[in-house]
Amino acid sequence: MRVHLGGLAGAAALTGALSFVLLAAAIGTDFWYIIDTERLERSGPGAQDLLGSTNRSQPEPLSSHSGLWRTCRVQSPCTPLMNPFRLENVTVSESSRQLLTMHGTFVILLPLSLILMVFGGMTGFLSFLLRAYLLLLLTGTLFLFGAMVTLAGISVYIAYSAAAFREALCLLEEKALLDQVDIRFGWSLALGWISFIAELLTGAAFLAAARELRLRRRQDQAI
């Protein structure tokens, strides 16, 4: 079954644009990690005092959601996370230093994937315009490499979240309270996963276009 270059170009443009928009939205939003303490707050003020709530008359909700750059609570302004690129000026434990290193890793990898997609979009437009086999091949490889960068960034974030949870668990004396706290990944992370899949499909579309163009040229030479 032959595939038209025009169809491959349209598919690559659609999935490439979708991947870029979704990853940009994921990076810019603050719902990667969600902590919901609604059940804990309904259980009584004593549990809230153990978690640090000081206003007994009107305790502040403890639920929060975090992104790559900051964490937000319901009735408080969002606060930026510690800058992971200033480790030499901060005295922290070894475990905290490891967390900061992981944080610095994924905040580099995910924007880097966006940059790769921008370059891939430019080379992809030229490759279809000029019908250049090598440029199509390069663009497909670039998008596949960008997808691997996205996957690495998401994987490091998941590992970072797990390590941060273990660190908090060690510091929290009342570990039984965590049974009443709902901790989950949010829709920002889901956008990142969808972007990764769309990026893979974009790379595959460019590689398929390169193969189709090479087959056509071989047929023309045979004739």
Backbone hydrogen bonds, N-H to C=O, Kabsch-Sander energy under -0.5 kcal/mol:
donor,donor_aa,acceptor,acceptor_aa,energy
8,L,4,H,-1.9
9,A,5,L,-2.7
10,G,6,G,-2.2
11,A,7,G,-2.4
12,A,8,L,-2.7
13,A,9,A,-2.4
14,L,10,G,-2.4
15,T,11,A,-2.6
16,G,12,A,-2.3
17,A,13,A,-2.3
18,L,14,L,-2.3
19,S,15,T,-2.5
20,F,16,G,-2.2
21,V,17,A,-2.5
22,L,18,L,-2.5
23,L,19,S,-2.2
24,A,20,F,-2.5
25,A,21,V,-2.4
26,A,22,L,-2.4
27,I,23,L,-2.6
28,G,24,A,-1.9
29,T,25,A,-1.0
29,T,26,A,-0.6
32,W,66,S,-2.4
33,Y,66,S,-1.7
34,I,184,R,-3.2
35,I,64,S,-3.1
36,D,34,I,-0.5
36,D,182,D,-3.4
37,T,35,I,-0.6
40,L,180,Q,-0.7
41,E,37,T,-2.5
42,R,38,E,-1.7
43,S,39,R,-0.8
43,S,40,L,-0.5
44,G,41,E,-0.6
47,A,44,G,-0.6
48,Q,44,G,-0.9
49,D,45,P,-2.1
50,L,46,G,-1.5
51,L,47,A,-1.0
52,G,49,D,-1.3
53,S,48,Q,-2.5
56,R,54,T,-1.0
64,S,35,I,-2.3
65,H,72,C,-2.3
66,S,33,Y,-2.8
67,G,70,R,-3.1
68,L,29,T,-0.5
71,T,79,T,-2.5
72,C,65,H,-2.9
73,R,76,S,-0.7
74,V,63,S,-1.0
76,S,73,R,-0.6
79,T,71,T,-2.6
81,L,69,W,-2.8
86,R,83,N,-1.1
89,N,86,R,-0.9
90,V,87,L,-1.2
92,V,90,V,-0.8
97,R,93,S,-2.3
98,Q,94,E,-2.0
99,L,95,S,-1.9
100,L,96,S,-2.2
101,T,97,R,-2.0
102,M,98,Q,-2.2
103,H,99,L,-2.5
104,G,100,L,-2.6
105,T,101,T,-1.5
106,F,102,M,-2.1
107,V,103,H,-1.8
108,I,104,G,-0.5
108,I,105,T,-0.8
109,L,105,T,-2.4
110,L,106,F,-1.8
112,L,108,I,-1.7
113,S,109,L,-1.8
114,L,110,L,-1.3
115,I,111,P,-2.0
116,L,112,L,-2.3
117,M,113,S,-2.0
118,V,114,L,-1.8
119,F,115,I,-2.2
120,G,116,L,-2.6
121,G,117,M,-2.5
122,M,118,V,-1.9
123,T,119,F,-2.6
124,G,120,G,-2.4
125,F,121,G,-2.0
126,L,122,M,-1.9
127,S,123,T,-2.4
128,F,124,G,-2.0
129,L,125,F,-2.0
130,L,126,L,-2.9
131,R,127,S,-1.1
132,A,127,S,-1.5
133,Y,131,R,-0.6
136,L,132,A,-2.2
137,L,133,Y,-2.5
138,L,134,L,-2.5
139,T,135,L,-2.5
140,G,136,L,-2.5
141,T,137,L,-2.2
142,L,138,L,-2.3
143,F,139,T,-2.4
144,L,140,G,-2.2
145,F,141,T,-2.4
146,G,142,L,-2.5
147,A,143,F,-2.2
148,M,144,L,-1.8
149,V,145,F,-1.9
150,T,146,G,-2.4
151,L,147,A,-2.6
152,A,148,M,-2.3
153,G,149,V,-2.5
154,I,150,T,-2.6
155,S,151,L,-2.5
156,V,152,A,-2.5
157,Y,153,G,-2.0
158,I,154,I,-2.3
159,A,155,S,-2.3
160,Y,156,V,-2.6
161,S,157,Y,-2.6
162,A,158,I,-2.1
163,A,159,A,-2.3
164,A,160,Y,-2.6
165,F,161,S,-2.2
166,R,162,A,-2.1
167,E,163,A,-2.2
168,A,164,A,-2.4
169,L,165,F,-2.3
170,C,166,R,-1.8
171,L,167,E,-1.4
172,L,168,A,-1.8
173,E,171,L,-0.5
175,K,173,E,-1.5
177,L,174,E,-1.3
178,L,175,K,-1.3
179,D,176,A,-1.4
180,Q,177,L,-1.7
181,V,178,L,-1.3
182,D,36,D,-2.8
182,D,180,Q,-0.5
183,I,181,V,-0.7
184,R,34,I,-2.3
186,G,32,W,-1.7
188,S,31,F,-1.6
189,L,31,F,-0.7
189,L,186,G,-0.6
190,A,186,G,-1.2
191,L,187,W,-2.1
192,G,188,S,-1.6
193,W,189,L,-2.0
194,I,190,A,-2.3
195,S,191,L,-2.4
196,F,192,G,-2.0
197,I,193,W,-2.0
198,A,194,I,-2.6
199,E,195,S,-2.3
200,L,196,F,-2.0
201,L,197,I,-2.2
202,T,198,A,-2.0
203,G,199,E,-2.2
204,A,200,L,-2.4
205,A,201,L,-2.2
206,F,202,T,-2.1
207,L,203,G,-2.2
208,A,204,A,-2.3
209,A,205,A,-2.1
210,A,206,F,-2.2
211,R,207,L,-2.2
212,E,208,A,-2.4
213,L,209,A,-2.4
214,R,210,A,-2.1
215,L,211,R,-2.3
216,R,212,E,-2.1
217,R,213,L,-2.0
218,R,214,R,-2.1
219,Q,215,L,-2.2
220,D,216,R,-2.3
221,Q,217,R,-2.3
222,A,218,R,-2.1
223,I,219,Q,-1.8
